[in-house]
Amino acid sequence: MILSAWAATPKAETNIQAKSTVKANVLVIHSYSLELPWCHQQYMGIVEGFQESDHDVQIYHEFLDSKRYPGLHHRQEFLDYIRLKYQDTPLQLLMVADDPGLNLVLETHDEYFSDLPVVFMGINHVQEGLFDIPWITGVFETHNYAETFLEAKRQTGADTMIVIGDSSETGIASLKRTEASLSNVEGLPALIVLKDIPENQVEQTLGIYPDHWPIFMAGQLREKTKEKSLIDFAQDTQILRSKLPNPLYTNTILRIGYGAVGGKILEGKHHGQQAVQLATKILEGTPVSDVEPIVNVDDQWMFDAQELKRFDIDFKDLPADSILVNLGPSFYEQNRQLVWICIIVFSLGLITIFLLAYANHQQRRAKRQLRENERKLEQRVSARTSELSEALRELKHTQAQLIQKEKLSSLGKLVGGIAHEFNNPLSFMCGNLTYLEKYTQDIFQLVSCYQTQSDPSCVAQKYAREIEFEYIHED
């Protein structure tokens, strides 16, 4: 039986490597099996607690499985198995979770675990005798039931509350703890305590009470008869939820999400981490008697959102710092494809709007640029037109000057031609005037000779030959 319980665990030994030179072997005895969520939470709290410490710790996990086998018929075999398995392993610390395991260790410590310091956790109620044992310390599983009862009364408006318990060791301890925590508290609802309810008698036993009376689950349902095994937390919560209209309240996270409205909850993982804090002090050399046990642990308000909606309880009316679980699938999770389609369409719409806005901006910018270019072009055209007009005027002026010059040139050529026509005969005439003057003088002299001389013919002839009168006559 021990071997089968061992085989049910996913990993019997957990090796934690850390940075400290402090090394130790730690044996953890769990009262239940890892199939029980509370046990699994404590397991993870221990593992993660040592991972976060500064110690090189080898952890060995063993499981008593007392929930499945409450009679512990395998008790002796389990102890012999532990002794045989770890006879060659030097252990520095023993950790034990929950009442069945603690009771076993208390009864057999001197024989099987002599000289080993012990750290307990998950103990249902504060046992004063534990404070007087020098080799043990730990964390008590204390709950404030009064706060849960008062909150249930406030939420439902009922003056009576039904408490479901069982006659197991844990169930009896839980009922005792419930009674102790309610003492001297004013305003509590009246309690009706029912124990060992078989699953097939739920409606018959509880259906006689008003639907709005809250039910607090301090224990568990039984399978078919009162002598049968207890039903696990999640399953018995689902059974009650399916068969009764009453709101269910709890003190354990193991029922949240399966039909319980909620309550002041103790979380197993944090509980295990607190036990590791005490174990760490012992491994560092602090005497066990100097490590004070933790009596008051941190509980948290925790509620199932779906159950709150079922009973029309407003989330805003919950106690401060309440944790909501089982909020259900979000709109995104329910409509993932639609959401993505909307996102894509919206994105495309935004991109289209952006592109249109950008295009419009560019168009306006282009229009402004076009108008500016037109203005500049008009200015340039106007300036060019002015330049061309001025050039045209200058060209016309130049043309007029050229025409005038051409006229003058033509006139000059004409006058020059006329002058040339006159100059030639005039030059000929002027050039011959000297000869004509000389010829005239010679002729006049020749005439004078004829007039004045006694013998004019003789002199005149002589002179005529001198002046070549015949040539002059011909010329």
C-alpha positions in Angstrom: 0.0 0.0 0.0 2.9 2.3 0.8 4.4 1.6 -2.6 1.2 2.3 -4.4 0.9 5.6 -2.6 4.4 6.4 -3.5 3.8 5.5 -7.1 0.9 7.9 -7.2 3.2 10.9 -6.7 4.7 12.5 -9.8 8.1 12.8 -8.2 9.1 11.4 -4.8 12.3 13.4 -4.4 12.9 17.0 -5.3 16.4 18.3 -5.5 16.8 22.0 -4.8 20.1 23.6 -5.7 20.8 27.0 -4.4 23.8 29.2 -3.8 24.5 28.7 -0.1 27.1 26.3 1.3 24.5 25.1 3.9 23.4 21.6 2.8 20.6 19.4 4.3 18.4 16.4 3.7 14.7 17.1 4.5 12.0 14.5 4.7 8.4 15.6 4.3 5.5 13.3 5.3 2.2 14.4 3.7 -0.9 13.1 5.4 -2.7 12.9 2.1 -1.8 12.3 -1.6 -1.1 14.7 -4.4 -4.5 13.9 -5.9 -5.9 16.1 -3.1 -5.5 19.8 -4.2 -4.7 21.0 -0.7 -1.8 18.5 -0.5 -0.6 19.5 -3.9 -0.6 23.2 -2.9 1.4 22.5 0.2 3.8 20.4 -1.8 4.4 23.3 -4.3 4.7 25.7 -1.4 7.5 23.6 0.1 9.3 23.1 -3.2 9.1 26.8 -4.2 9.9 27.9 -0.6 13.2 26.1 -0.6 14.0 27.3 -4.1 13.8 30.8 -2.9 16.0 30.2 0.1 19.8 30.2 0.3 20.2 26.5 1.0 21.2 23.4 -0.9 18.4 21.1 0.1 17.5 17.6 -0.9 13.8 17.1 -0.3 12.2 13.7 0.1 8.4 13.5 -0.1 6.4 10.6 1.3 2.6 10.3 1.3 0.5 8.7 4.1 -2.7 8.8 1.9 -4.9 8.9 5.0 -7.8 10.5 3.1 -8.2 7.4 0.9 -7.4 5.0 3.7 -8.6 6.8 6.9 -8.2 3.7 9.0 -4.4 3.7 8.4 -4.2 0.0 8.3 -0.8 0.4 6.6 0.5 2.6 9.5 3.2 0.2 10.6 4.2 -0.8 7.1 4.6 2.9 6.3 6.9 3.5 9.3 9.0 0.4 8.5 9.2 1.5 4.9 10.4 5.0 6.0 13.0 3.4 8.3 14.3 1.0 5.6 14.4 3.5 2.8 16.2 6.3 4.7 18.5 4.1 6.9 21.6 5.3 4.9 20.4 8.9 4.3 21.3 11.4 7.1 18.3 13.5 7.6 18.6 17.0 9.2 14.9 17.9 9.4 11.4 16.3 9.3 8.4 18.3 8.0 4.9 16.9 8.4 1.7 18.1 6.8 -1.8 17.9 8.4 -3.1 16.2 11.5 -2.9 12.5 10.6 0.8 12.7 9.8 1.5 14.9 12.8 -0.3 12.4 15.2 1.8 9.6 13.7 5.0 11.5 14.2 4.1 12.5 17.8 3.4 8.9 18.7 6.5 7.4 17.0 9.1 10.2 17.1 11.5 8.7 19.7 11.4 5.3 18.0 11.6 6.3 14.3 12.6 9.9 14.1 14.8 10.3 17.2 16.8 13.6 17.4 15.1 15.0 14.3 13.6 18.5 14.6 10.0 18.6 13.3 8.2 21.4 11.5 4.4 20.9 11.1 1.8 22.6 8.9 -1.9 22.3 8.1 -2.8 21.5 11.7 -6.6 22.0 12.1 -6.5 23.7 15.5 -4.0 25.1 18.0 -2.9 22.3 20.3 -1.4 23.9 23.4 0.6 20.8 24.2 2.7 21.3 21.1 4.2 24.5 22.6 5.8 22.4 25.3 7.6 20.0 23.0 11.2 21.2 22.5 11.8 19.5 19.2 8.8 20.7 17.2 7.4 23.9 15.8 5.2 24.8 12.8 2.3 26.6 11.3 -1.3 26.1 12.5 -4.1 26.1 10.0 -6.3 28.7 11.7 -9.4 30.1 10.2 -11.7 32.9 11.1 -15.1 31.3 10.5 -16.9 34.1 12.3 -16.0 36.6 9.5 -17.3 34.1 6.8 -20.5 33.5 8.7 -21.2 37.2 9.2 -20.5 37.9 5.5 -22.8 35.0 4.5 -25.5 36.5 6.7 -25.0 39.9 5.2 -25.1 38.7 1.6 -28.1 36.4 2.0 -30.1 38.2 4.7 -30.6 34.8 6.5 -30.6 34.5 10.3 -29.8 30.8 10.1 -26.8 28.9 8.6 -26.4 25.2 7.9 -23.0 23.7 8.8 -22.1 20.4 7.1 -19.4 18.3 8.9 -18.2 14.8 9.1 -16.9 12.4 11.8 -13.4 12.1 10.4 -10.5 13.3 12.5 -10.1 16.3 10.3 -13.9 16.9 10.2 -14.2 16.7 14.0 -11.3 19.1 14.4 -12.9 21.5 11.9 -16.2 21.5 13.8 -14.4 22.2 17.0 -12.4 25.0 15.4 -15.7 26.4 14.1 -17.3 26.4 17.5 -14.2 27.9 19.1 -13.9 30.7 16.5 -17.6 31.7 17.0 -17.4 32.1 20.7 -18.1 35.7 22.0 -18.9 37.0 18.5 -22.1 39.0 18.3 -24.5 39.1 15.3 -23.8 35.6 14.1 -26.6 33.5 12.4 -28.1 30.5 14.3 -26.3 27.3 13.3 -27.7 23.9 12.3 -24.9 21.3 12.3 -25.4 18.2 10.1 -22.7 15.4 9.9 -21.9 12.5 7.6 -24.5 13.2 4.9 -24.4 10.6 2.1 -24.5 12.0 -1.4 -27.8 10.2 -2.2 -29.5 11.8 0.8 -28.6 15.5 0.2 -32.0 16.6 -1.0 -33.8 14.6 1.6 -31.7 15.9 4.4 -31.2 19.6 3.3 -34.2 20.2 1.1 -36.4 20.8 4.1 -34.7 24.1 4.8 -35.4 27.5 3.1 -33.5 28.0 -0.2 -31.9 31.2 0.9 -30.2 29.8 4.0 -26.5 29.6 3.4 -24.6 26.3 3.8 -21.1 26.3 5.3 -19.0 23.2 4.4 -16.9 22.5 7.4 -16.7 18.8 6.4 -17.3 16.5 3.4 -20.2 14.4 2.1 -20.0 10.6 2.3 -20.4 8.1 -0.5 -23.9 6.6 -0.3 -23.8 5.7 3.4 -22.4 7.3 6.5 -19.8 4.5 6.8 -18.4 5.1 3.3 -15.4 7.1 2.3 -15.5 10.9 2.2 -16.1 12.5 -1.2 -13.3 15.0 -2.2 -13.9 18.7 -1.8 -14.5 19.6 -5.5 -16.9 16.7 -6.1 -19.1 17.1 -3.0 -19.3 20.8 -3.7 -20.5 20.1 -7.2 -23.1 17.6 -5.8 -24.5 20.2 -3.4 -24.4 22.8 -6.1 -26.4 20.6 -8.5 -29.0 19.4 -6.0 -29.6 22.5 -3.8 -30.5 26.2 -4.6 -28.8 27.3 -1.4 -25.6 29.4 -1.5 -22.5 27.5 -0.4 -19.7 29.0 1.7 -16.3 27.5 2.5 -13.0 28.1 4.1 -10.8 26.3 1.5 -9.8 27.2 -2.0 -10.4 23.6 -3.0 -14.2 24.3 -3.2 -13.8 27.6 -5.1 -14.7 27.2 -8.7 -16.9 24.1 -8.1 -20.0 25.8 -6.8 -19.1 27.6 -3.5 -19.8 31.3 -3.3 -16.6 31.9 -1.3 -15.4 32.9 2.1 -12.3 33.7 4.1 -9.8 31.3 2.5 -6.5 29.7 3.6 -4.3 29.0 0.5 -2.2 25.8 0.8 0.8 27.0 -1.2 1.4 30.1 1.0 0.9 27.8 4.1 3.7 25.5 2.9 6.0 28.5 2.2 5.4 29.8 5.8 6.5 26.3 7.1 9.6 26.5 5.0 10.5 29.8 6.6 10.5 28.1 10.0 12.5 25.1 8.6 15.1 27.5 7.2 15.8 29.0 10.6 16.4 25.5 12.0 18.7 24.6 9.2 20.7 27.8 9.9 21.3 26.6 13.4 18.5 28.2 15.4 17.3 25.8 18.2 13.8 24.5 17.6 12.7 25.8 21.0 13.6 29.3 19.8 11.6 29.1 16.6 8.1 30.4 17.5 5.2 28.6 15.8 2.9 30.6 13.6 -0.5 30.6 15.1 -2.4 33.2 13.0 -1.9 32.7 9.3 -3.0 35.0 6.5 -6.6 34.3 5.3 -8.0 36.0 2.2 -11.5 36.8 1.0 -12.1 34.8 -2.1 -15.3 34.6 -4.1 -16.5 32.8 -7.3 -17.8 35.4 -9.7 -20.2 33.0 -11.4 -21.8 32.1 -8.0 -22.1 35.8 -7.1 -23.9 36.5 -10.3 -26.2 33.5 -9.6 -27.3 34.9 -6.3 -27.3 38.5 -7.6 -24.6 39.6 -5.2 -22.9 42.8 -6.4 -19.2 42.7 -6.7 -18.9 46.2 -5.3 -20.5 45.0 -2.0 -17.7 42.4 -1.3 -15.1 43.0 1.5 -12.1 45.0 0.7 -9.2 43.3 -1.1 -11.5 40.4 -2.1 -10.2 38.1 -4.9 -12.6 37.1 -7.6 -12.1 33.8 -9.5 -14.0 32.0 -12.2 -14.9 35.2 -13.9 -15.7 33.1 -16.9 -14.4 33.6 -20.5 -14.0 37.2 -21.4 -15.8 38.6 -24.4 -12.6 38.2 -26.3 -12.4 34.5 -25.4 -16.0 34.0 -26.4 -15.8 35.9 -29.6 -12.1 35.6 -30.6 -12.8 35.3 -34.3 -15.3 38.1 -34.3 -13.0 40.3 -32.3 -10.1 39.7 -34.7 -12.4 40.4 -37.6 -13.5 43.6 -36.0 -9.9 44.5 -35.2 -8.8 43.8 -38.7 -11.8 45.8 -40.2 -11.2 48.6 -37.7 -7.5 48.6 -38.5 -8.2 48.6 -42.2 -10.7 51.4 -41.7 -8.2 53.4 -39.7 -5.6 52.8 -42.4 -8.1 53.8 -45.1 -9.0 56.9 -43.2 -5.3 57.7 -42.6 -4.6 57.2 -46.3 -7.6 59.3 -47.3 -6.6 62.0 -44.9 -3.0 61.8 -46.1 -4.2 61.9 -49.7 -6.5 64.8 -48.9 -3.6 66.6 -47.2 -1.4 65.9 -50.1 -4.1 67.2 -52.5 -4.5 70.4 -50.5 -0.8 70.7 -50.4 -0.6 70.1 -54.1 -3.3 72.7 -54.7 -1.5 75.2 -52.5 1.7 74.4 -54.4 -0.1 74.7 -57.7 -1.6 78.1 -56.7 1.8 79.2 -55.6 3.4 78.0 -58.8 0.7 79.7 -60.8 1.3 82.9 -58.9 5.0 82.6 -59.5 4.4 81.7 -63.1 2.2 84.7 -63.5 4.8 86.9 -61.9 7.4 85.4 -64.2 5.2 85.7 -67.2 4.4 89.3 -66.3 8.1 90.0 -65.7 9.0 88.2 -68.9 6.3 90.1 -70.8 7.7 93.4 -69.5 11.1 92.3 -70.5 9.8 91.3 -74.0 7.9 94.5 -74.3 11.0 96.5 -73.4 13.1 94.3 -75.8 10.4 94.9 -78.5 10.6 98.6 -77.9 14.4 98.5 -78.1 14.2 96.3 -81.1 11.8 98.7 -82.8 14.0 101.6 -81.9 17.0 99.7 -83.1 15.1 98.8 -86.3 14.2 102.4 -86.8 17.8 103.4 -86.3 18.9 100.8 -88.7 16.3 101.9 -91.3 17.4 105.5 -90.7 21.0 104.4 -91.1 20.1 102.4 -94.2 18.3 105.4 -95.6 21.2 107.7 -94.9 23.6 105.1 -96.2 21.5 104.8 -99.4 21.4 108.6 -99.6 25.1 108.7 -99.1 25.6 106.2 -101.8 23.3 108.1 -104.1 25.0 111.4 -103.3 28.3 109.7 -103.6 27.3 108.4 -107.0 26.1 111.7 -108.1 29.2 113.4 -106.8 31.3 110.8 -108.5 29.5 111.5 -111.8 30.2 115.2 -111.3 33.7 114.8 -110.0 35.0 113.0 -113.0 34.1 115.7 -115.6 34.9 118.4 -113.0 38.3 116.8 -112.3 38.8 116.5 -116.0 37.8 120.0 -116.4 39.8 121.2 -113.4 42.7 119.2 -114.5 42.6 120.9 -117.9 42.0 124.5 -116.7 45.7 124.9 -116.1 46.5 123.9 -119.6 43.7 126.0 -120.9 45.0 129.0 -118.9 48.5 128.4 -120.2 47.1 127.9 -123.7 45.1 131.1 -123.3 48.1 133.1 -122.1 50.2 131.8 -124.9 47.6 132.7 -127.4 47.1 136.2 -125.9 50.9 136.6 -126.0 50.9 135.5 -129.6 48.2 138.0 -130.5 50.2 140.7 -128.6 53.2 139.9 -130.8 51.2 140.4 -133.8 50.0 143.8 -132.6 53.1 145.3 -131.2 55.9 144.1 -133.4 57.1 145.9 -136.5 57.5 142.8 -138.2 54.9 140.8 -136.4 54.9 137.9 -138.8 58.5 137.1 -138.2 58.2 137.3 -134.4 54.8 135.8 -134.2 55.8 132.8 -136.2 58.8 132.2 -134.1 56.7 132.5 -130.9 54.0 130.2 -132.4 56.6 127.6 -132.9 57.7 128.0 -129.4 54.3 127.5 -127.9 53.4 124.8 -130.4 50.4 126.6 -131.6 49.2 123.9 -133.9 49.1 121.4 -130.9 47.2 123.9 -128.8 44.9 124.4 -131.7 44.2 120.7 -132.0 43.9 120.2 -128.1 
